[in-house]
Amino acid sequence: GDWQEHAQNPVKIDPQSARPAGEFVMSGDELYRPSQYCETEYGEKIVINKIASLTETEFSEEKYCEIETSDTGLYPNGCHTLASEQNVVCIDGKRRLRNYYWLKRRSKQIPLYPLRKLLDRF
């Protein structure tokens, strides 16, 4: 449809909060915008930003809080999306797994005999 870019476009360019992490949320008279904190790596945590000013010519926000995963939880390596519907809130989680099967299949495309020999042990 018809849309016009903001007068300050781009309004966000920093890795701490430029990438969106879900829909804007209205709570009372306050507007919040979830964003991904990606300074160290993609989807490290979610930052909830409180919109201070949003007009056709101005945009500003301030960090309200952060959502981080637990080092001891099932998904300790980050999160990057927040979604809600009625009384349900969902946050995705990220974890790193060593996938030796994928690496073994991928190594067959790489002509490195020592790597294949090493992966055959798994």
C-alpha positions as CSV (number, residue, x, y, z in Angstrom):
1,G,0.0,0.0,0.0
2,D,0.9,3.6,0.2
3,W,3.7,4.4,2.6
4,Q,6.3,7.1,3.1
5,E,9.6,6.7,4.7
6,H,10.3,8.6,7.9
7,A,11.9,12.0,7.6
8,Q,14.9,10.7,9.7
9,N,15.2,7.4,7.7
10,P,17.1,5.4,8.7
11,V,16.1,6.0,12.3
12,K,18.1,3.1,13.7
13,I,21.5,1.8,12.5
14,D,23.2,0.5,15.6
15,P,23.8,-3.2,16.3
16,Q,22.3,-2.9,19.8
17,S,18.8,-2.2,18.7
18,A,18.3,-1.6,15.0
19,R,17.1,-5.1,14.1
20,P,13.4,-5.7,15.0
21,A,12.4,-8.5,17.4
22,G,8.6,-8.5,17.0
23,E,5.7,-6.2,16.8
24,F,5.3,-2.9,18.6
25,V,3.4,-3.2,21.8
26,M,1.0,-0.7,23.3
27,S,0.7,-0.7,27.1
28,G,-1.6,2.0,28.4
29,D,-0.4,5.2,26.7
30,E,3.1,3.9,26.2
31,L,4.5,2.3,23.0
32,Y,7.3,-0.3,23.2
33,R,9.4,-1.7,20.4
34,P,11.3,-5.0,20.9
35,S,14.6,-5.2,19.1
36,Q,17.5,-7.7,18.8
37,Y,20.8,-7.0,20.5
38,C,23.3,-8.2,17.9
39,E,26.5,-6.4,18.8
40,T,28.4,-9.5,19.7
41,E,26.4,-12.0,17.7
42,Y,23.0,-12.4,16.0
43,G,20.2,-12.8,18.4
44,E,22.2,-12.4,21.6
45,K,19.3,-11.0,23.5
46,I,16.1,-8.9,23.2
47,V,16.0,-5.3,24.2
48,I,12.6,-3.7,24.9
49,N,12.7,0.0,23.9
50,K,10.2,2.6,25.1
51,I,9.3,5.0,22.3
52,A,9.8,8.5,23.6
53,S,8.8,10.4,20.4
54,L,7.2,9.2,17.2
55,T,5.9,11.8,14.8
56,E,6.2,12.3,11.0
57,T,9.5,14.2,11.6
58,E,10.9,12.8,14.9
59,F,11.7,9.4,16.4
60,S,13.5,8.7,19.6
61,E,13.4,5.7,22.0
62,E,15.2,4.6,25.2
63,K,16.1,1.2,26.5
64,Y,13.4,0.0,28.9
65,C,14.7,-3.5,29.7
66,E,16.5,-6.6,28.4
67,I,15.4,-10.2,28.0
68,E,18.3,-12.7,28.2
69,T,18.4,-16.4,28.3
70,S,19.8,-18.4,31.2
71,D,23.2,-20.1,30.9
72,T,21.6,-23.2,32.5
73,G,18.4,-23.3,30.4
74,L,17.6,-25.4,27.3
75,Y,18.4,-22.4,25.0
76,P,21.4,-20.7,26.6
77,N,22.8,-19.0,23.5
78,G,20.4,-16.2,22.9
79,C,16.9,-15.1,21.8
80,H,15.7,-12.8,19.0
81,T,11.9,-12.8,18.7
82,L,9.1,-11.8,21.0
83,A,5.5,-12.5,20.0
84,S,2.2,-12.3,21.9
85,E,-1.4,-13.0,21.3
86,Q,-4.0,-12.4,24.0
87,N,-2.7,-13.9,27.2
88,V,0.2,-15.9,25.6
89,V,3.8,-14.6,25.1
90,C,6.4,-16.5,23.1
91,I,10.1,-15.9,23.1
92,D,12.3,-18.0,20.9
93,G,15.6,-19.4,22.2
94,K,18.9,-20.3,20.5
95,R,21.3,-23.1,21.3
96,R,24.4,-24.4,19.6
97,L,24.6,-28.1,18.9
98,R,27.5,-30.0,17.4
99,N,25.9,-31.6,14.3
100,Y,28.6,-34.2,13.3
101,Y,26.2,-35.8,10.8
102,W,25.9,-32.6,8.8
103,L,29.6,-31.9,9.0
104,K,30.4,-35.4,7.8
105,R,28.0,-35.0,4.8
106,R,29.4,-31.6,4.1
107,S,33.0,-32.9,4.3
108,K,32.4,-35.2,1.3
109,Q,32.2,-32.1,-0.8
110,I,35.5,-30.9,0.4
111,P,38.5,-32.8,-1.0
112,L,40.4,-33.0,2.3
113,Y,41.3,-36.5,3.1
114,P,42.5,-35.9,6.7
115,L,39.2,-34.1,7.6
116,R,37.2,-37.0,6.2
117,K,39.3,-39.5,8.2
118,L,38.7,-37.5,11.4
119,L,35.0,-37.2,10.8
120,D,34.6,-40.9,10.1
121,R,35.3,-41.5,13.8
122,F,32.0,-39.9,14.7
